[in-house]
Amino acid sequence: MLPYVSLVTSDEGYYVGFDIPSILHPQTLLAYEMNGAPLTLEHGAPLRLATPTKYGIKQIKRIGRIEYTDKRPRDFWAEQGYDWYSEHNYIS
């Protein structure tokens, strides 16, 4: 299995990268429906990612392409100086 995943919006204007452990996390979800109905454009149709262990900048909507890669993929906000992993660091 390749170690990274790239997700890109259908217009290619937004893109995020993930490592495989983050994508396989039990709380990570690819959604195409909400409440039994197909997602609307407002809610991210045709496909959106929800990953509550990451900051909101990783919650990509309108996914048009998913690619597996052996190199760490581009990430829109990491290119602006944010942490590539964007993980919540909860204090207990």
Backbone atoms as SQL, in Angstrom:
CREATE TABLE atoms (id INTEGER PRIMARY KEY, chain TEXT, resi INTEGER, resn TEXT, atom TEXT, x REAL, y REAL, z REAL);
INSERT INTO atoms VALUES
  (1, 'A', 1, 'MET', 'N', 0.841, -1.174, 0.000),
  (2, 'A', 1, 'MET', 'CA', 0.000, 0.000, 0.000),
  (3, 'A', 1, 'MET', 'C', 0.890, 1.242, 0.000),
  (4, 'A', 2, 'LEU', 'N', 0.516, 2.215, -0.810),
  (5, 'A', 2, 'LEU', 'CA', 1.268, 3.469, -0.849),
  (6, 'A', 2, 'LEU', 'C', 0.979, 4.285, 0.414),
  (7, 'A', 3, 'PRO', 'N', 1.945, 5.092, 0.884),
  (8, 'A', 3, 'PRO', 'CA', 1.810, 5.726, 2.197),
  (9, 'A', 3, 'PRO', 'C', 0.983, 7.009, 2.273),
  (10, 'A', 4, 'TYR', 'N', 0.577, 7.578, 1.127),
  (11, 'A', 4, 'TYR', 'CA', -0.127, 8.858, 1.151),
  (12, 'A', 4, 'TYR', 'C', -1.330, 8.858, 0.218),
  (13, 'A', 5, 'VAL', 'N', -2.253, 9.801, 0.503),
  (14, 'A', 5, 'VAL', 'CA', -3.439, 9.995, -0.330),
  (15, 'A', 5, 'VAL', 'C', -3.579, 11.487, -0.618),
  (16, 'A', 6, 'SER', 'N', -3.882, 11.801, -1.866),
  (17, 'A', 6, 'SER', 'CA', -4.159, 13.166, -2.294),
  (18, 'A', 6, 'SER', 'C', -5.633, 13.264, -2.667),
  (19, 'A', 7, 'LEU', 'N', -6.319, 14.289, -2.169),
  (20, 'A', 7, 'LEU', 'CA', -7.716, 14.542, -2.521),
  (21, 'A', 7, 'LEU', 'C', -7.795, 15.942, -3.117),
  (22, 'A', 8, 'VAL', 'N', -8.467, 16.061, -4.256),
  (23, 'A', 8, 'VAL', 'CA', -8.518, 17.316, -5.000),
  (24, 'A', 8, 'VAL', 'C', -9.967, 17.613, -5.362),
  (25, 'A', 9, 'THR', 'N', -10.375, 18.888, -5.252),
  (26, 'A', 9, 'THR', 'CA', -11.728, 19.258, -5.652),
  (27, 'A', 9, 'THR', 'C', -11.879, 19.106, -7.160),
  (28, 'A', 10, 'SER', 'N', -13.127, 18.992, -7.604),
  (29, 'A', 10, 'SER', 'CA', -13.380, 18.775, -9.029),
  (30, 'A', 10, 'SER', 'C', -12.894, 19.939, -9.886),
  (31, 'A', 11, 'ASP', 'N', -12.846, 21.158, -9.336),
  (32, 'A', 11, 'ASP', 'CA', -12.311, 22.294, -10.095),
  (33, 'A', 11, 'ASP', 'C', -10.807, 22.460, -9.901),
  (34, 'A', 12, 'GLU', 'N', -10.204, 21.573, -9.119),
  (35, 'A', 12, 'GLU', 'CA', -8.771, 21.549, -8.805),
  (36, 'A', 12, 'GLU', 'C', -8.288, 22.803, -8.079),
  (37, 'A', 13, 'GLY', 'N', -9.212, 23.535, -7.449),
  (38, 'A', 13, 'GLY', 'CA', -8.854, 24.743, -6.723),
  (39, 'A', 13, 'GLY', 'C', -8.440, 24.506, -5.278),
  (40, 'A', 14, 'TYR', 'N', -8.701, 23.316, -4.757),
  (41, 'A', 14, 'TYR', 'CA', -8.361, 23.009, -3.375),
  (42, 'A', 14, 'TYR', 'C', -7.889, 21.569, -3.311),
  (43, 'A', 15, 'TYR', 'N', -6.890, 21.319, -2.498),
  (44, 'A', 15, 'TYR', 'CA', -6.291, 19.988, -2.431),
  (45, 'A', 15, 'TYR', 'C', -5.724, 19.777, -1.037),
  (46, 'A', 16, 'VAL', 'N', -5.837, 18.557, -0.562),
  (47, 'A', 16, 'VAL', 'CA', -5.289, 18.193, 0.742),
  (48, 'A', 16, 'VAL', 'C', -4.563, 16.861, 0.617),
  (49, 'A', 17, 'GLY', 'N', -3.611, 16.656, 1.500),
  (50, 'A', 17, 'GLY', 'CA', -2.879, 15.404, 1.536),
  (51, 'A', 17, 'GLY', 'C', -3.013, 14.752, 2.899),
  (52, 'A', 18, 'PHE', 'N', -3.009, 13.432, 2.894),
  (53, 'A', 18, 'PHE', 'CA', -3.112, 12.656, 4.130),
  (54, 'A', 18, 'PHE', 'C', -2.129, 11.503, 4.098),
  (55, 'A', 19, 'ASP', 'N', -1.697, 11.102, 5.281),
  (56, 'A', 19, 'ASP', 'CA', -0.976, 9.841, 5.391),
  (57, 'A', 19, 'ASP', 'C', -2.022, 8.730, 5.536),
  (58, 'A', 20, 'ILE', 'N', -1.648, 7.509, 5.198),
  (59, 'A', 20, 'ILE', 'CA', -2.598, 6.391, 5.231),
  (60, 'A', 20, 'ILE', 'C', -3.185, 6.152, 6.631),
  (61, 'A', 21, 'PRO', 'N', -2.399, 6.206, 7.724),
  (62, 'A', 21, 'PRO', 'CA', -3.025, 6.008, 9.036),
  (63, 'A', 21, 'PRO', 'C', -4.163, 7.002, 9.316),
  (64, 'A', 22, 'SER', 'N', -4.034, 8.235, 8.864),
  (65, 'A', 22, 'SER', 'CA', -5.107, 9.215, 9.066),
  (66, 'A', 22, 'SER', 'C', -6.348, 8.859, 8.262),
  (67, 'A', 23, 'ILE', 'N', -6.154, 8.420, 7.024),
  (68, 'A', 23, 'ILE', 'CA', -7.283, 8.039, 6.168),
  (69, 'A', 23, 'ILE', 'C', -7.982, 6.798, 6.718),
  (70, 'A', 24, 'LEU', 'N', -7.230, 5.882, 7.300),
  (71, 'A', 24, 'LEU', 'CA', -7.815, 4.645, 7.826),
  (72, 'A', 24, 'LEU', 'C', -8.324, 4.774, 9.264),
  (73, 'A', 25, 'HIS', 'N', -8.194, 5.955, 9.853),
  (74, 'A', 25, 'HIS', 'CA', -8.674, 6.163, 11.220),
  (75, 'A', 25, 'HIS', 'C', -10.170, 5.846, 11.279),
  (76, 'A', 26, 'PRO', 'N', -10.641, 5.188, 12.341),
  (77, 'A', 26, 'PRO', 'CA', -12.052, 4.793, 12.420),
  (78, 'A', 26, 'PRO', 'C', -13.048, 5.952, 12.331),
  (79, 'A', 27, 'GLN', 'N', -12.621, 7.178, 12.646),
  (80, 'A', 27, 'GLN', 'CA', -13.536, 8.320, 12.579),
  (81, 'A', 27, 'GLN', 'C', -13.490, 9.046, 11.240),
  (82, 'A', 28, 'THR', 'N', -12.603, 8.657, 10.345),
  (83, 'A', 28, 'THR', 'CA', -12.531, 9.286, 9.026),
  (84, 'A', 28, 'THR', 'C', -13.626, 8.706, 8.145),
  (85, 'A', 29, 'LEU', 'N', -14.313, 9.593, 7.428),
  (86, 'A', 29, 'LEU', 'CA', -15.485, 9.180, 6.664),
  (87, 'A', 29, 'LEU', 'C', -15.527, 9.879, 5.309),
  (88, 'A', 30, 'LEU', 'N', -15.747, 9.117, 4.246),
  (89, 'A', 30, 'LEU', 'CA', -16.077, 9.681, 2.938),
  (90, 'A', 30, 'LEU', 'C', -17.593, 9.635, 2.824),
  (91, 'A', 31, 'ALA', 'N', -18.214, 10.776, 2.612),
  (92, 'A', 31, 'ALA', 'CA', -19.676, 10.834, 2.591),
  (93, 'A', 31, 'ALA', 'C', -20.190, 11.247, 1.220),
  (94, 'A', 32, 'TYR', 'N', -21.230, 10.565, 0.777),
  (95, 'A', 32, 'TYR', 'CA', -21.934, 10.921, -0.455),
  (96, 'A', 32, 'TYR', 'C', -23.412, 11.178, -0.169),
  (97, 'A', 33, 'GLU', 'N', -23.831, 10.918, 1.080),
  (98, 'A', 33, 'GLU', 'CA', -25.210, 11.141, 1.509),
  (99, 'A', 33, 'GLU', 'C', -25.217, 11.839, 2.864),
  (100, 'A', 34, 'MET', 'N', -26.354, 12.468, 3.145),
  (101, 'A', 34, 'MET', 'CA', -26.586, 13.027, 4.470),
  (102, 'A', 34, 'MET', 'C', -28.059, 12.802, 4.794),
  (103, 'A', 35, 'ASN', 'N', -28.323, 12.162, 5.908),
  (104, 'A', 35, 'ASN', 'CA', -29.700, 11.852, 6.312),
  (105, 'A', 35, 'ASN', 'C', -30.450, 11.066, 5.240),
  (106, 'A', 36, 'GLY', 'N', -29.763, 10.152, 4.568),
  (107, 'A', 36, 'GLY', 'CA', -30.389, 9.278, 3.587),
  (108, 'A', 36, 'GLY', 'C', -30.598, 9.876, 2.212),
  (109, 'A', 37, 'ALA', 'N', -30.177, 11.108, 1.996),
  (110, 'A', 37, 'ALA', 'CA', -30.328, 11.763, 0.692),
  (111, 'A', 37, 'ALA', 'C', -28.953, 12.143, 0.156),
  (112, 'A', 38, 'PRO', 'N', -28.793, 12.185, -1.174),
  (113, 'A', 38, 'PRO', 'CA', -27.501, 12.583, -1.737),
  (114, 'A', 38, 'PRO', 'C', -27.087, 13.965, -1.237),
  (115, 'A', 39, 'LEU', 'N', -25.790, 14.157, -1.075),
  (116, 'A', 39, 'LEU', 'CA', -25.290, 15.471, -0.672),
  (117, 'A', 39, 'LEU', 'C', -25.702, 16.525, -1.688),
  (118, 'A', 40, 'THR', 'N', -26.004, 17.715, -1.194),
  (119, 'A', 40, 'THR', 'CA', -26.246, 18.858, -2.073),
  (120, 'A', 40, 'THR', 'C', -24.900, 19.529, -2.343),
  (121, 'A', 41, 'LEU', 'N', -24.859, 20.427, -3.314),
  (122, 'A', 41, 'LEU', 'CA', -23.627, 21.174, -3.578),
  (123, 'A', 41, 'LEU', 'C', -23.203, 21.958, -2.340),
  (124, 'A', 42, 'GLU', 'N', -24.165, 22.532, -1.633),
  (125, 'A', 42, 'GLU', 'CA', -23.870, 23.302, -0.427),
  (126, 'A', 42, 'GLU', 'C', -23.170, 22.454, 0.635),
  (127, 'A', 43, 'HIS', 'N', -23.492, 21.175, 0.673),
  (128, 'A', 43, 'HIS', 'CA', -22.903, 20.283, 1.669),
  (129, 'A', 43, 'HIS', 'C', -21.744, 19.449, 1.129),
  (130, 'A', 44, 'GLY', 'N', -21.277, 19.765, -0.085),
  (131, 'A', 44, 'GLY', 'CA', -20.057, 19.136, -0.567),
  (132, 'A', 44, 'GLY', 'C', -20.190, 18.082, -1.631),
  (133, 'A', 45, 'ALA', 'N', -21.352, 17.997, -2.304),
  (134, 'A', 45, 'ALA', 'CA', -21.538, 16.992, -3.362),
  (135, 'A', 45, 'ALA', 'C', -20.458, 17.124, -4.426),
  (136, 'A', 46, 'PRO', 'N', -20.062, 16.038, -5.025),
  (137, 'A', 46, 'PRO', 'CA', -20.638, 14.703, -4.920),
  (138, 'A', 46, 'PRO', 'C', -20.076, 13.869, -3.764),
  (139, 'A', 47, 'LEU', 'N', -18.925, 14.274, -3.234),
  (140, 'A', 47, 'LEU', 'CA', -18.260, 13.481, -2.203),
  (141, 'A', 47, 'LEU', 'C', -17.475, 14.419, -1.305),
  (142, 'A', 48, 'ARG', 'N', -17.537, 14.187, -0.005),
  (143, 'A', 48, 'ARG', 'CA', -16.757, 15.008, 0.923),
  (144, 'A', 48, 'ARG', 'C', -16.093, 14.125, 1.967),
  (145, 'A', 49, 'LEU', 'N', -15.047, 14.662, 2.562),
  (146, 'A', 49, 'LEU', 'CA', -14.304, 13.950, 3.594),
  (147, 'A', 49, 'LEU', 'C', -14.587, 14.587, 4.948),
  (148, 'A', 50, 'ALA', 'N', -14.835, 13.764, 5.928),
  (149, 'A', 50, 'ALA', 'CA', -14.965, 14.222, 7.312),
  (150, 'A', 50, 'ALA', 'C', -13.944, 13.448, 8.132),
  (151, 'A', 51, 'THR', 'N', -13.077, 14.174, 8.799),
  (152, 'A', 51, 'THR', 'CA', -12.063, 13.540, 9.632),
  (153, 'A', 51, 'THR', 'C', -11.908, 14.360, 10.914),
  (154, 'A', 52, 'PRO', 'N', -12.681, 14.022, 11.945),
  (155, 'A', 52, 'PRO', 'CA', -12.722, 14.831, 13.157),
  (156, 'A', 52, 'PRO', 'C', -11.411, 14.909, 13.935),
  (157, 'A', 53, 'THR', 'N', -10.438, 14.099, 13.606),
  (158, 'A', 53, 'THR', 'CA', -9.146, 14.178, 14.290),
  (159, 'A', 53, 'THR', 'C', -8.247, 15.253, 13.689),
  (160, 'A', 54, 'LYS', 'N', -8.705, 15.903, 12.627),
  (161, 'A', 54, 'LYS', 'CA', -7.923, 16.942, 11.945),
  (162, 'A', 54, 'LYS', 'C', -8.639, 18.290, 12.041),
  (163, 'A', 55, 'TYR', 'N', -7.887, 19.364, 11.838),
  (164, 'A', 55, 'TYR', 'CA', -8.485, 20.697, 11.788),
  (165, 'A', 55, 'TYR', 'C', -9.422, 20.806, 10.593),
  (166, 'A', 56, 'GLY', 'N', -10.304, 21.784, 10.636),
  (167, 'A', 56, 'GLY', 'CA', -11.280, 21.990, 9.571),
  (168, 'A', 56, 'GLY', 'C', -10.678, 22.199, 8.197),
  (169, 'A', 57, 'ILE', 'N', -9.451, 22.680, 8.128),
  (170, 'A', 57, 'ILE', 'CA', -8.823, 22.908, 6.824),
  (171, 'A', 57, 'ILE', 'C', -8.617, 21.615, 6.042),
  (172, 'A', 58, 'LYS', 'N', -8.721, 20.470, 6.701),
  (173, 'A', 58, 'LYS', 'CA', -8.571, 19.173, 6.032),
  (174, 'A', 58, 'LYS', 'C', -9.914, 18.579, 5.604),
  (175, 'A', 59, 'GLN', 'N', -11.022, 19.219, 5.949),
  (176, 'A', 59, 'GLN', 'CA', -12.361, 18.687, 5.660),
  (177, 'A', 59, 'GLN', 'C', -12.762, 19.083, 4.235),
  (178, 'A', 60, 'ILE', 'N', -12.270, 18.402, 3.259),
  (179, 'A', 60, 'ILE', 'CA', -12.455, 18.783, 1.862),
  (180, 'A', 60, 'ILE', 'C', -13.839, 18.386, 1.341),
  (181, 'A', 61, 'LYS', 'N', -14.459, 19.311, 0.602),
  (182, 'A', 61, 'LYS', 'CA', -15.758, 19.082, -0.047),
  (183, 'A', 61, 'LYS', 'C', -15.533, 18.974, -1.556),
  (184, 'A', 62, 'ARG', 'N', -16.578, 18.516, -2.260),
  (185, 'A', 62, 'ARG', 'CA', -16.583, 18.457, -3.730),
  (186, 'A', 62, 'ARG', 'C', -15.366, 17.709, -4.278),
  (187, 'A', 63, 'ILE', 'N', -15.071, 16.559, -3.701),
  (188, 'A', 63, 'ILE', 'CA', -13.912, 15.777, -4.137),
  (189, 'A', 63, 'ILE', 'C', -14.124, 15.293, -5.567),
  (190, 'A', 64, 'GLY', 'N', -13.160, 15.590, -6.408),
  (191, 'A', 64, 'GLY', 'CA', -13.217, 15.160, -7.802),
  (192, 'A', 64, 'GLY', 'C', -12.177, 14.107, -8.136),
  (193, 'A', 65, 'ARG', 'N', -11.131, 14.031, -7.307),
  (194, 'A', 65, 'ARG', 'CA', -10.065, 13.063, -7.595),
  (195, 'A', 65, 'ARG', 'C', -9.417, 12.611, -6.288),
  (196, 'A', 66, 'ILE', 'N', -9.161, 11.316, -6.205),
  (197, 'A', 66, 'ILE', 'CA', -8.438, 10.713, -5.082),
  (198, 'A', 66, 'ILE', 'C', -7.300, 9.903, -5.674),
  (199, 'A', 67, 'GLU', 'N', -6.081, 10.166, -5.213),
  (200, 'A', 67, 'GLU', 'CA', -4.912, 9.447, -5.727),
  (201, 'A', 67, 'GLU', 'C', -4.060, 8.948, -4.570),
  (202, 'A', 68, 'TYR', 'N', -3.563, 7.750, -4.707),
  (203, 'A', 68, 'TYR', 'CA', -2.590, 7.192, -3.766),
  (204, 'A', 68, 'TYR', 'C', -1.202, 7.448, -4.336),
  (205, 'A', 69, 'THR', 'N', -0.247, 7.771, -3.465),
  (206, 'A', 69, 'THR', 'CA', 1.081, 8.140, -3.938),
  (207, 'A', 69, 'THR', 'C', 2.157, 7.714, -2.938),
  (208, 'A', 70, 'ASP', 'N', 3.370, 7.594, -3.434),
  (209, 'A', 70, 'ASP', 'CA', 4.489, 7.267, -2.545),
  (210, 'A', 70, 'ASP', 'C', 5.192, 8.522, -2.031),
  (211, 'A', 71, 'LYS', 'N', 4.792, 9.703, -2.522),
  (212, 'A', 71, 'LYS', 'CA', 5.372, 10.971, -2.076),
  (213, 'A', 71, 'LYS', 'C', 4.309, 11.775, -1.344),
  (214, 'A', 72, 'ARG', 'N', 4.735, 12.510, -0.331),
  (215, 'A', 72, 'ARG', 'CA', 3.788, 13.346, 0.403),
  (216, 'A', 72, 'ARG', 'C', 3.158, 14.346, -0.560),
  (217, 'A', 73, 'PRO', 'N', 1.823, 14.325, -0.710),
  (218, 'A', 73, 'PRO', 'CA', 1.178, 15.178, -1.700),
  (219, 'A', 73, 'PRO', 'C', 1.083, 16.638, -1.268),
  (220, 'A', 74, 'ARG', 'N', 0.802, 17.476, -2.242),
  (221, 'A', 74, 'ARG', 'CA', 0.586, 18.895, -1.972),
  (222, 'A', 74, 'ARG', 'C', -0.601, 19.057, -1.029),
  (223, 'A', 75, 'ASP', 'N', -0.566, 20.131, -0.265),
  (224, 'A', 75, 'ASP', 'CA', -1.653, 20.452, 0.649),
  (225, 'A', 75, 'ASP', 'C', -1.808, 21.976, 0.652),
  (226, 'A', 76, 'PHE', 'N', -3.000, 22.440, 0.326),
  (227, 'A', 76, 'PHE', 'CA', -3.244, 23.870, 0.155),
  (228, 'A', 76, 'PHE', 'C', -2.754, 24.692, 1.342),
  (229, 'A', 77, 'TRP', 'N', -3.183, 24.340, 2.544),
  (230, 'A', 77, 'TRP', 'CA', -2.827, 25.149, 3.705),
  (231, 'A', 77, 'TRP', 'C', -1.409, 24.906, 4.192),
  (232, 'A', 78, 'ALA', 'N', -0.855, 23.743, 3.972),
  (233, 'A', 78, 'ALA', 'CA', 0.556, 23.518, 4.320),
  (234, 'A', 78, 'ALA', 'C', 1.440, 24.442, 3.487),
  (235, 'A', 79, 'GLU', 'N', 1.021, 24.702, 2.248),
  (236, 'A', 79, 'GLU', 'CA', 1.773, 25.627, 1.393),
  (237, 'A', 79, 'GLU', 'C', 1.676, 27.067, 1.891),
  (238, 'A', 80, 'GLN', 'N', 0.696, 27.351, 2.774),
  (239, 'A', 80, 'GLN', 'CA', 0.549, 28.684, 3.364),
  (240, 'A', 80, 'GLN', 'C', 1.225, 28.760, 4.732),
  (241, 'A', 81, 'GLY', 'N', 1.895, 27.678, 5.142),
  (242, 'A', 81, 'GLY', 'CA', 2.633, 27.678, 6.394),
  (243, 'A', 81, 'GLY', 'C', 2.012, 26.890, 7.536),
  (244, 'A', 82, 'TYR', 'N', 0.843, 26.300, 7.313),
  (245, 'A', 82, 'TYR', 'CA', 0.208, 25.492, 8.358),
  (246, 'A', 82, 'TYR', 'C', 0.817, 24.094, 8.394),
  (247, 'A', 83, 'ASP', 'N', 0.647, 23.420, 9.521),
  (248, 'A', 83, 'ASP', 'CA', 1.166, 22.068, 9.682),
  (249, 'A', 83, 'ASP', 'C', 0.510, 21.116, 8.685),
  (250, 'A', 84, 'TRP', 'N', 1.303, 20.314, 7.984),
  (251, 'A', 84, 'TRP', 'CA', 0.773, 19.396, 6.975),
  (252, 'A', 84, 'TRP', 'C', -0.192, 18.392, 7.589),
  (253, 'A', 85, 'TYR', 'N', 0.097, 17.914, 8.793),
  (254, 'A', 85, 'TYR', 'CA', -0.755, 16.906, 9.431),
  (255, 'A', 85, 'TYR', 'C', -2.030, 17.506, 10.028),
  (256, 'A', 86, 'SER', 'N', -1.981, 18.748, 10.493),
  (257, 'A', 86, 'SER', 'CA', -3.152, 19.478, 11.019),
  (258, 'A', 86, 'SER', 'C', -3.956, 18.671, 12.034),
  (259, 'A', 87, 'GLU', 'N', -3.267, 18.056, 12.981),
  (260, 'A', 87, 'GLU', 'CA', -3.944, 17.214, 13.973),
  (261, 'A', 87, 'GLU', 'C', -4.336, 18.020, 15.202),
  (262, 'A', 88, 'HIS', 'N', -5.494, 17.681, 15.755),
  (263, 'A', 88, 'HIS', 'CA', -5.903, 18.249, 17.035),
  (264, 'A', 88, 'HIS', 'C', -4.993, 17.671, 18.108),
  (265, 'A', 89, 'ASN', 'N', -4.520, 18.507, 18.983),
  (266, 'A', 89, 'ASN', 'CA', -3.724, 18.051, 20.123),
  (267, 'A', 89, 'ASN', 'C', -4.526, 18.316, 21.385),
  (268, 'A', 90, 'TYR', 'N', -5.318, 17.344, 21.760),
  (269, 'A', 90, 'TYR', 'CA', -6.181, 17.490, 22.928),
  (270, 'A', 90, 'TYR', 'C', -5.368, 17.349, 24.208),
  (271, 'A', 91, 'ILE', 'N', -5.718, 18.158, 25.172),
  (272, 'A', 91, 'ILE', 'CA', -5.093, 18.074, 26.496),
  (273, 'A', 91, 'ILE', 'C', -6.113, 17.446, 27.431),
  (274, 'A', 92, 'SER', 'N', -5.708, 16.377, 28.110),
  (275, 'A', 92, 'SER', 'CA', -6.662, 15.718, 29.015),
  (276, 'A', 92, 'SER', 'C', -6.374, 16.057, 30.455);
